[in-house]
Amino acid sequence: MQQEPTISFSIHEDKERQMKDLLTQVYDALREKGYNPINQIVGYILSEDPTYITTHSNARSLIRRIDRDELLHALVKSYLNEGKD
């Protein structure tokens, strides 16, 4: 009898994927409203002031679901790993 391979599940990877999805939705909402999404998101991350994020498409509520410390960790990790390929 042949065993099926074990599927590996990582909560950490799932959480990072969820953060990316939420951040992408926020980015798209900011762009739709004519803002510079990068500047607005950076402003929010640095200040934690939700008024940097539009309420359009529920973006302000979405970004508040993301833990800032976890987001910064994921961003730095992604940035540093980017050039290693």
Gaussian input, Z-matrix of N, CA and C with variables (Angstrom, degrees):
# hf/3-21g

backbone

0 1
 N
 C     1     B1
 C     2     B2     1     A1
 N     3     B3     2     A2     1     D1
 C     4     B4     3     A3     2     D2
 C     5     B5     4     A4     3     D3
 N     6     B6     5     A5     4     D4
 C     7     B7     6     A6     5     D5
 C     8     B8     7     A7     6     D6
 N     9     B9     8     A8     7     D7
 C    10    B10     9     A9     8     D8
 C    11    B11    10    A10     9     D9
 N    12    B12    11    A11    10    D10
 C    13    B13    12    A12    11    D11
 C    14    B14    13    A13    12    D12
 N    15    B15    14    A14    13    D13
 C    16    B16    15    A15    14    D14
 C    17    B17    16    A16    15    D15
 N    18    B18    17    A17    16    D16
 C    19    B19    18    A18    17    D17
 C    20    B20    19    A19    18    D18
 N    21    B21    20    A20    19    D19
 C    22    B22    21    A21    20    D20
 C    23    B23    22    A22    21    D21
 N    24    B24    23    A23    22    D22
 C    25    B25    24    A24    23    D23
 C    26    B26    25    A25    24    D24
 N    27    B27    26    A26    25    D25
 C    28    B28    27    A27    26    D26
 C    29    B29    28    A28    27    D27
 N    30    B30    29    A29    28    D28
 C    31    B31    30    A30    29    D29
 C    32    B32    31    A31    30    D30
 N    33    B33    32    A32    31    D31
 C    34    B34    33    A33    32    D32
 C    35    B35    34    A34    33    D33
 N    36    B36    35    A35    34    D34
 C    37    B37    36    A36    35    D35
 C    38    B38    37    A37    36    D36
 N    39    B39    38    A38    37    D37
 C    40    B40    39    A39    38    D38
 C    41    B41    40    A40    39    D39
 N    42    B42    41    A41    40    D40
 C    43    B43    42    A42    41    D41
 C    44    B44    43    A43    42    D42
 N    45    B45    44    A44    43    D43
 C    46    B46    45    A45    44    D44
 C    47    B47    46    A46    45    D45
 N    48    B48    47    A47    46    D46
 C    49    B49    48    A48    47    D47
 C    50    B50    49    A49    48    D48
 N    51    B51    50    A50    49    D49
 C    52    B52    51    A51    50    D50
 C    53    B53    52    A52    51    D51
 N    54    B54    53    A53    52    D52
 C    55    B55    54    A54    53    D53
 C    56    B56    55    A55    54    D54
 N    57    B57    56    A56    55    D55
 C    58    B58    57    A57    56    D56
 C    59    B59    58    A58    57    D57
 N    60    B60    59    A59    58    D58
 C    61    B61    60    A60    59    D59
 C    62    B62    61    A61    60    D60
 N    63    B63    62    A62    61    D61
 C    64    B64    63    A63    62    D62
 C    65    B65    64    A64    63    D63
 N    66    B66    65    A65    64    D64
 C    67    B67    66    A66    65    D65
 C    68    B68    67    A67    66    D66
 N    69    B69    68    A68    67    D67
 C    70    B70    69    A69    68    D68
 C    71    B71    70    A70    69    D69
 N    72    B72    71    A71    70    D70
 C    73    B73    72    A72    71    D71
 C    74    B74    73    A73    72    D72
 N    75    B75    74    A74    73    D73
 C    76    B76    75    A75    74    D74
 C    77    B77    76    A76    75    D75
 N    78    B78    77    A77    76    D76
 C    79    B79    78    A78    77    D77
 C    80    B80    79    A79    78    D78
 N    81    B81    80    A80    79    D79
 C    82    B82    81    A81    80    D80
 C    83    B83    82    A82    81    D81
 N    84    B84    83    A83    82    D82
 C    85    B85    84    A84    83    D83
 C    86    B86    85    A85    84    D84
 N    87    B87    86    A86    85    D85
 C    88    B88    87    A87    86    D86
 C    89    B89    88    A88    87    D87
 N    90    B90    89    A89    88    D88
 C    91    B91    90    A90    89    D89
 C    92    B92    91    A91    90    D90
 N    93    B93    92    A92    91    D91
 C    94    B94    93    A93    92    D92
 C    95    B95    94    A94    93    D93
 N    96    B96    95    A95    94    D94
 C    97    B97    96    A96    95    D95
 C    98    B98    97    A97    96    D96
 N    99    B99    98    A98    97    D97
 C   100   B100    99    A99    98    D98
 C   101   B101   100   A100    99    D99
 N   102   B102   101   A101   100   D100
 C   103   B103   102   A102   101   D101
 C   104   B104   103   A103   102   D102
 N   105   B105   104   A104   103   D103
 C   106   B106   105   A105   104   D104
 C   107   B107   106   A106   105   D105
 N   108   B108   107   A107   106   D106
 C   109   B109   108   A108   107   D107
 C   110   B110   109   A109   108   D108
 N   111   B111   110   A110   109   D109
 C   112   B112   111   A111   110   D110
 C   113   B113   112   A112   111   D111
 N   114   B114   113   A113   112   D112
 C   115   B115   114   A114   113   D113
 C   116   B116   115   A115   114   D114
 N   117   B117   116   A116   115   D115
 C   118   B118   117   A117   116   D116
 C   119   B119   118   A118   117   D117
 N   120   B120   119   A119   118   D118
 C   121   B121   120   A120   119   D119
 C   122   B122   121   A121   120   D120
 N   123   B123   122   A122   121   D121
 C   124   B124   123   A123   122   D122
 C   125   B125   124   A124   123   D123
 N   126   B126   125   A125   124   D124
 C   127   B127   126   A126   125   D125
 C   128   B128   127   A127   126   D126
 N   129   B129   128   A128   127   D127
 C   130   B130   129   A129   128   D128
 C   131   B131   130   A130   129   D129
 N   132   B132   131   A131   130   D130
 C   133   B133   132   A132   131   D131
 C   134   B134   133   A133   132   D132
 N   135   B135   134   A134   133   D133
 C   136   B136   135   A135   134   D134
 C   137   B137   136   A136   135   D135
 N   138   B138   137   A137   136   D136
 C   139   B139   138   A138   137   D137
 C   140   B140   139   A139   138   D138
 N   141   B141   140   A140   139   D139
 C   142   B142   141   A141   140   D140
 C   143   B143   142   A142   141   D141
 N   144   B144   143   A143   142   D142
 C   145   B145   144   A144   143   D143
 C   146   B146   145   A145   144   D144
 N   147   B147   146   A146   145   D145
 C   148   B148   147   A147   146   D146
 C   149   B149   148   A148   147   D147
 N   150   B150   149   A149   148   D148
 C   151   B151   150   A150   149   D149
 C   152   B152   151   A151   150   D150
 N   153   B153   152   A152   151   D151
 C   154   B154   153   A153   152   D152
 C   155   B155   154   A154   153   D153
 N   156   B156   155   A155   154   D154
 C   157   B157   156   A156   155   D155
 C   158   B158   157   A157   156   D156
 N   159   B159   158   A158   157   D157
 C   160   B160   159   A159   158   D158
 C   161   B161   160   A160   159   D159
 N   162   B162   161   A161   160   D160
 C   163   B163   162   A162   161   D161
 C   164   B164   163   A163   162   D162
 N   165   B165   164   A164   163   D163
 C   166   B166   165   A165   164   D164
 C   167   B167   166   A166   165   D165
 N   168   B168   167   A167   166   D166
 C   169   B169   168   A168   167   D167
 C   170   B170   169   A169   168   D168
 N   171   B171   170   A170   169   D169
 C   172   B172   171   A171   170   D170
 C   173   B173   172   A172   171   D171
 N   174   B174   173   A173   172   D172
 C   175   B175   174   A174   173   D173
 C   176   B176   175   A175   174   D174
 N   177   B177   176   A176   175   D175
 C   178   B178   177   A177   176   D176
 C   179   B179   178   A178   177   D177
 N   180   B180   179   A179   178   D178
 C   181   B181   180   A180   179   D179
 C   182   B182   181   A181   180   D180
 N   183   B183   182   A182   181   D181
 C   184   B184   183   A183   182   D182
 C   185   B185   184   A184   183   D183
 N   186   B186   185   A185   184   D184
 C   187   B187   186   A186   185   D185
 C   188   B188   187   A187   186   D186
 N   189   B189   188   A188   187   D187
 C   190   B190   189   A189   188   D188
 C   191   B191   190   A190   189   D189
 N   192   B192   191   A191   190   D190
 C   193   B193   192   A192   191   D191
 C   194   B194   193   A193   192   D192
 N   195   B195   194   A194   193   D193
 C   196   B196   195   A195   194   D194
 C   197   B197   196   A196   195   D195
 N   198   B198   197   A197   196   D196
 C   199   B199   198   A198   197   D197
 C   200   B200   199   A199   198   D198
 N   201   B201   200   A200   199   D199
 C   202   B202   201   A201   200   D200
 C   203   B203   202   A202   201   D201
 N   204   B204   203   A203   202   D202
 C   205   B205   204   A204   203   D203
 C   206   B206   205   A205   204   D204
 N   207   B207   206   A206   205   D205
 C   208   B208   207   A207   206   D206
 C   209   B209   208   A208   207   D207
 N   210   B210   209   A209   208   D208
 C   211   B211   210   A210   209   D209
 C   212   B212   211   A211   210   D210
 N   213   B213   212   A212   211   D211
 C   214   B214   213   A213   212   D212
 C   215   B215   214   A214   213   D213
 N   216   B216   215   A215   214   D214
 C   217   B217   216   A216   215   D215
 C   218   B218   217   A217   216   D216
 N   219   B219   218   A218   217   D217
 C   220   B220   219   A219   218   D218
 C   221   B221   220   A220   219   D219
 N   222   B222   221   A221   220   D220
 C   223   B223   222   A222   221   D221
 C   224   B224   223   A223   222   D222
 N   225   B225   224   A224   223   D223
 C   226   B226   225   A225   224   D224
 C   227   B227   226   A226   225   D225
 N   228   B228   227   A227   226   D226
 C   229   B229   228   A228   227   D227
 C   230   B230   229   A229   228   D228
 N   231   B231   230   A230   229   D229
 C   232   B232   231   A231   230   D230
 C   233   B233   232   A232   231   D231
 N   234   B234   233   A233   232   D232
 C   235   B235   234   A234   233   D233
 C   236   B236   235   A235   234   D234
 N   237   B237   236   A236   235   D235
 C   238   B238   237   A237   236   D236
 C   239   B239   238   A238   237   D237
 N   240   B240   239   A239   238   D238
 C   241   B241   240   A240   239   D239
 C   242   B242   241   A241   240   D240
 N   243   B243   242   A242   241   D241
 C   244   B244   243   A243   242   D242
 C   245   B245   244   A244   243   D243
 N   246   B246   245   A245   244   D244
 C   247   B247   246   A246   245   D245
 C   248   B248   247   A247   246   D246
 N   249   B249   248   A248   247   D247
 C   250   B250   249   A249   248   D248
 C   251   B251   250   A250   249   D249
 N   252   B252   251   A251   250   D250
 C   253   B253   252   A252   251   D251
 C   254   B254   253   A253   252   D252

   B1=1.4503
   B2=1.5286
   B3=1.3173
   B4=1.4487
   B5=1.5204
   B6=1.3323
   B7=1.4629
   B8=1.5162
   B9=1.3102
   B10=1.4559
   B11=1.5217
   B12=1.3185
   B13=1.4658
   B14=1.5274
   B15=1.3097
   B16=1.4579
   B17=1.5168
   B18=1.3064
   B19=1.4572
   B20=1.5213
   B21=1.3097
   B22=1.4548
   B23=1.5156
   B24=1.3173
   B25=1.4528
   B26=1.5159
   B27=1.3147
   B28=1.4597
   B29=1.5151
   B30=1.3145
   B31=1.4654
   B32=1.5221
   B33=1.3414
   B34=1.4629
   B35=1.5319
   B36=1.3221
   B37=1.4679
   B38=1.5229
   B39=1.3262
   B40=1.4571
   B41=1.5241
   B42=1.3148
   B43=1.4595
   B44=1.5305
   B45=1.3419
   B46=1.4627
   B47=1.5257
   B48=1.3069
   B49=1.4711
   B50=1.5349
   B51=1.3213
   B52=1.4690
   B53=1.5335
   B54=1.3417
   B55=1.4634
   B56=1.5233
   B57=1.3272
   B58=1.4633
   B59=1.5224
   B60=1.3226
   B61=1.4654
   B62=1.5313
   B63=1.3274
   B64=1.4638
   B65=1.5292
   B66=1.3243
   B67=1.4597
   B68=1.5266
   B69=1.3149
   B70=1.4676
   B71=1.5216
   B72=1.3246
   B73=1.4639
   B74=1.5271
   B75=1.3249
   B76=1.4675
   B77=1.5239
   B78=1.3208
   B79=1.4676
   B80=1.5292
   B81=1.3267
   B82=1.4677
   B83=1.5255
   B84=1.3217
   B85=1.4686
   B86=1.5248
   B87=1.3222
   B88=1.4652
   B89=1.5267
   B90=1.3118
   B91=1.4675
   B92=1.5337
   B93=1.3370
   B94=1.4715
   B95=1.5254
   B96=1.3264
   B97=1.4648
   B98=1.5228
   B99=1.3414
   B100=1.4519
   B101=1.5248
   B102=1.3211
   B103=1.4628
   B104=1.5269
   B105=1.3290
   B106=1.4538
   B107=1.5292
   B108=1.3245
   B109=1.4724
   B110=1.5263
   B111=1.3183
   B112=1.4646
   B113=1.5255
   B114=1.3355
   B115=1.4654
   B116=1.5238
   B117=1.3169
   B118=1.4665
   B119=1.5315
   B120=1.3183
   B121=1.4695
   B122=1.5228
   B123=1.3268
   B124=1.4706
   B125=1.5255
   B126=1.3105
   B127=1.4682
   B128=1.5170
   B129=1.3142
   B130=1.4680
   B131=1.5304
   B132=1.3222
   B133=1.4674
   B134=1.5339
   B135=1.3253
   B136=1.4676
   B137=1.5232
   B138=1.3226
   B139=1.4650
   B140=1.5241
   B141=1.3117
   B142=1.4665
   B143=1.5301
   B144=1.3184
   B145=1.4602
   B146=1.5255
   B147=1.3214
   B148=1.4721
   B149=1.5190
   B150=1.3399
   B151=1.4605
   B152=1.5309
   B153=1.3253
   B154=1.4674
   B155=1.5265
   B156=1.3141
   B157=1.4671
   B158=1.5253
   B159=1.3067
   B160=1.4576
   B161=1.5328
   B162=1.3082
   B163=1.4698
   B164=1.5333
   B165=1.3338
   B166=1.4684
   B167=1.5296
   B168=1.2987
   B169=1.4713
   B170=1.5275
   B171=1.3199
   B172=1.4718
   B173=1.5388
   B174=1.3379
   B175=1.4688
   B176=1.5255
   B177=1.3223
   B178=1.4631
   B179=1.5297
   B180=1.2911
   B181=1.4646
   B182=1.5305
   B183=1.3135
   B184=1.4631
   B185=1.5173
   B186=1.3322
   B187=1.4658
   B188=1.5234
   B189=1.3176
   B190=1.4621
   B191=1.5290
   B192=1.3097
   B193=1.4723
   B194=1.5262
   B195=1.3239
   B196=1.4608
   B197=1.5277
   B198=1.3231
   B199=1.4556
   B200=1.5295
   B201=1.3252
   B202=1.4677
   B203=1.5254
   B204=1.3211
   B205=1.4648
   B206=1.5285
   B207=1.3203
   B208=1.4680
   B209=1.5223
   B210=1.3307
   B211=1.4656
   B212=1.5247
   B213=1.3273
   B214=1.4650
   B215=1.5212
   B216=1.3144
   B217=1.4598
   B218=1.5351
   B219=1.3313
   B220=1.4651
   B221=1.5332
   B222=1.3375
   B223=1.4618
   B224=1.5258
   B225=1.3306
   B226=1.4665
   B227=1.5273
   B228=1.3171
   B229=1.4666
   B230=1.5301
   B231=1.3065
   B232=1.4620
   B233=1.5265
   B234=1.3028
   B235=1.4597
   B236=1.5278
   B237=1.3054
   B238=1.4558
   B239=1.5132
   B240=1.2998
   B241=1.4671
   B242=1.5185
   B243=1.3285
   B244=1.4575
   B245=1.5296
   B246=1.3198
   B247=1.4545
   B248=1.5142
   B249=1.3208
   B250=1.4595
   B251=1.5187
   B252=1.3010
   B253=1.4753
   B254=1.5001
   A1=109.25
   A2=115.71
   A3=121.42
   A4=110.54
   A5=116.05
   A6=120.43
   A7=109.71
   A8=114.58
   A9=119.83
   A10=108.79
   A11=117.31
   A12=119.56
   A13=111.05
   A14=114.64
   A15=120.33
   A16=109.05
   A17=115.75
   A18=121.34
   A19=107.98
   A20=116.02
   A21=121.81
   A22=109.34
   A23=116.22
   A24=121.56
   A25=108.40
   A26=116.71
   A27=121.45
   A28=109.65
   A29=115.88
   A30=120.63
   A31=109.50
   A32=116.36
   A33=120.85
   A34=110.83
   A35=117.59
   A36=121.13
   A37=110.97
   A38=116.63
   A39=120.64
   A40=110.40
   A41=116.96
   A42=121.35
   A43=110.45
   A44=117.19
   A45=120.11
   A46=111.11
   A47=116.89
   A48=120.59
   A49=110.17
   A50=116.64
   A51=120.81
   A52=110.45
   A53=117.28
   A54=120.41
   A55=110.69
   A56=115.89
   A57=119.87
   A58=110.83
   A59=117.09
   A60=120.76
   A61=110.99
   A62=116.74
   A63=120.69
   A64=110.83
   A65=116.56
   A66=120.70
   A67=111.07
   A68=116.76
   A69=120.63
   A70=111.05
   A71=117.35
   A72=120.98
   A73=110.94
   A74=116.47
   A75=121.22
   A76=109.65
   A77=116.88
   A78=122.41
   A79=110.45
   A80=116.46
   A81=120.92
   A82=111.44
   A83=117.65
   A84=121.34
   A85=110.63
   A86=116.89
   A87=120.35
   A88=111.05
   A89=116.19
   A90=120.41
   A91=111.03
   A92=116.44
   A93=120.80
   A94=111.57
   A95=116.66
   A96=120.51
   A97=112.71
   A98=117.31
   A99=120.73
   A100=115.07
   A101=117.72
   A102=120.99
   A103=110.39
   A104=116.05
   A105=121.41
   A106=105.82
   A107=118.17
   A108=120.82
   A109=114.01
   A110=117.65
   A111=120.17
   A112=110.27
   A113=116.80
   A114=120.42
   A115=111.82
   A116=116.19
   A117=119.94
   A118=111.26
   A119=116.96
   A120=120.51
   A121=110.46
   A122=117.20
   A123=120.42
   A124=109.77
   A125=116.99
   A126=120.67
   A127=111.45
   A128=116.35
   A129=120.40
   A130=111.20
   A131=116.74
   A132=120.26
   A133=110.51
   A134=116.81
   A135=120.30
   A136=113.13
   A137=117.16
   A138=120.40
   A139=114.41
   A140=116.55
   A141=123.93
   A142=111.44
   A143=116.04
   A144=121.81
   A145=108.58
   A146=117.69
   A147=120.41
   A148=114.24
   A149=118.11
   A150=118.71
   A151=112.52
   A152=117.91
   A153=120.02
   A154=111.07
   A155=116.82
   A156=121.71
   A157=109.33
   A158=115.56
   A159=121.78
   A160=111.61
   A161=115.26
   A162=119.57
   A163=110.79
   A164=116.15
   A165=121.41
   A166=110.00
   A167=116.46
   A168=123.47
   A169=112.64
   A170=115.48
   A171=121.76
   A172=112.43
   A173=116.74
   A174=121.30
   A175=112.50
   A176=117.64
   A177=119.94
   A178=110.82
   A179=115.80
   A180=120.25
   A181=110.82
   A182=116.37
   A183=120.75
   A184=112.02
   A185=116.99
   A186=119.24
   A187=111.59
   A188=116.73
   A189=119.95
   A190=111.86
   A191=117.18
   A192=121.08
   A193=111.51
   A194=116.14
   A195=121.14
   A196=109.24
   A197=116.40
   A198=120.80
   A199=108.04
   A200=116.66
   A201=120.31
   A202=112.50
   A203=117.77
   A204=120.34
   A205=111.15
   A206=115.99
   A207=119.86
   A208=110.94
   A209=115.86
   A210=120.05
   A211=110.69
   A212=117.33
   A213=120.32
   A214=111.23
   A215=116.41
   A216=121.17
   A217=110.50
   A218=116.06
   A219=120.76
   A220=111.34
   A221=117.01
   A222=120.24
   A223=111.87
   A224=116.78
   A225=119.82
   A226=110.22
   A227=116.08
   A228=120.81
   A229=110.55
   A230=116.41
   A231=120.95
   A232=110.87
   A233=117.32
   A234=121.33
   A235=111.00
   A236=117.09
   A237=120.04
   A238=112.43
   A239=118.19
   A240=121.83
   A241=112.47
   A242=116.40
   A243=121.76
   A244=112.42
   A245=118.59
   A246=121.09
   A247=114.84
   A248=118.53
   A249=121.03
   A250=113.98
   A251=117.90
   A252=120.45
   A253=111.92
   D1=126.34
   D2=-176.73
   D3=-90.53
   D4=132.13
   D5=178.84
   D6=-86.09
   D7=145.66
   D8=175.56
   D9=-79.65
   D10=147.57
   D11=-179.35
   D12=-64.55
   D13=147.66
   D14=177.58
   D15=-77.47
   D16=134.36
   D17=178.15
   D18=-93.18
   D19=127.94
   D20=179.40
   D21=-87.53
   D22=134.21
   D23=179.89
   D24=-124.58
   D25=128.91
   D26=-179.88
   D27=-120.95
   D28=117.35
   D29=177.90
   D30=-64.19
   D31=-36.50
   D32=-179.07
   D33=-61.53
   D34=-46.30
   D35=179.36
   D36=-64.67
   D37=-38.65
   D38=178.94
   D39=-64.44
   D40=-41.26
   D41=179.94
   D42=-65.39
   D43=-41.43
   D44=177.98
   D45=-64.84
   D46=-38.74
   D47=178.17
   D48=-65.07
   D49=-40.32
   D50=178.04
   D51=-64.93
   D52=-42.38
   D53=177.56
   D54=-60.53
   D55=-43.42
   D56=-179.73
   D57=-62.61
   D58=-42.44
   D59=178.67
   D60=-61.74
   D61=-45.79
   D62=179.92
   D63=-64.20
   D64=-44.73
   D65=-179.25
   D66=-64.18
   D67=-36.76
   D68=177.15
   D69=-64.77
   D70=-40.21
   D71=177.22
   D72=-63.75
   D73=-41.63
   D74=177.98
   D75=-64.27
   D76=-45.74
   D77=177.97
   D78=-55.62
   D79=-48.25
   D80=-178.88
   D81=-62.56
   D82=-40.79
   D83=179.98
   D84=-65.08
   D85=-42.26
   D86=178.05
   D87=-63.49
   D88=-42.96
   D89=179.19
   D90=-63.82
   D91=-41.58
   D92=178.88
   D93=-59.90
   D94=-32.86
   D95=-179.20
   D96=-87.54
   D97=0.40
   D98=175.31
   D99=90.54
   D100=9.53
   D101=177.99
   D102=-85.54
   D103=162.77
   D104=169.49
   D105=-84.54
   D106=103.76
   D107=-172.43
   D108=-59.47
   D109=-39.31
   D110=-178.54
   D111=-62.99
   D112=-48.85
   D113=179.69
   D114=-59.91
   D115=-42.28
   D116=-177.92
   D117=-67.48
   D118=-42.49
   D119=-179.55
   D120=-67.35
   D121=-41.64
   D122=177.14
   D123=-61.97
   D124=-43.60
   D125=177.41
   D126=-57.97
   D127=-42.83
   D128=178.01
   D129=-64.59
   D130=-46.31
   D131=-177.81
   D132=-61.08
   D133=-43.76
   D134=-177.91
   D135=-69.68
   D136=-36.85
   D137=-172.97
   D138=-105.04
   D139=-21.48
   D140=-171.12
   D141=60.20
   D142=23.64
   D143=177.04
   D144=-88.83
   D145=111.72
   D146=-175.27
   D147=-66.01
   D148=-14.14
   D149=-179.06
   D150=-71.48
   D151=-9.53
   D152=172.39
   D153=-69.03
   D154=-19.09
   D155=-174.70
   D156=-110.27
   D157=131.78
   D158=179.28
   D159=-66.02
   D160=154.57
   D161=173.41
   D162=-85.11
   D163=-8.97
   D164=179.10
   D165=-55.39
   D166=134.67
   D167=179.74
   D168=56.05
   D169=27.51
   D170=176.40
   D171=64.54
   D172=23.40
   D173=-174.42
   D174=-61.70
   D175=-39.19
   D176=-177.93
   D177=-64.02
   D178=-40.23
   D179=177.66
   D180=-67.88
   D181=-38.94
   D182=-179.56
   D183=-63.10
   D184=-45.64
   D185=-175.75
   D186=-68.39
   D187=-25.35
   D188=179.14
   D189=-73.92
   D190=-11.78
   D191=175.55
   D192=-78.42
   D193=-15.18
   D194=-176.78
   D195=-93.65
   D196=127.46
   D197=175.38
   D198=-73.13
   D199=123.99
   D200=-175.73
   D201=-60.23
   D202=-41.75
   D203=-179.75
   D204=-62.34
   D205=-42.90
   D206=178.46
   D207=-65.77
   D208=-38.05
   D209=178.61
   D210=-64.73
   D211=-45.78
   D212=178.55
   D213=-61.65
   D214=-41.18
   D215=177.57
   D216=-58.85
   D217=-48.34
   D218=-178.83
   D219=-65.14
   D220=-38.65
   D221=-179.81
   D222=-66.30
   D223=-44.81
   D224=179.36
   D225=-65.31
   D226=-43.30
   D227=178.41
   D228=-59.31
   D229=-45.75
   D230=-179.90
   D231=-64.97
   D232=-42.91
   D233=-179.13
   D234=-63.00
   D235=-44.22
   D236=-177.46
   D237=-73.33
   D238=-32.10
   D239=177.85
   D240=-78.57
   D241=-17.70
   D242=-175.25
   D243=-57.18
   D244=-43.54
   D245=-175.36
   D246=-87.42
   D247=3.82
   D248=-175.42
   D249=-92.50
   D250=1.26
   D251=-178.85
   D252=-81.37

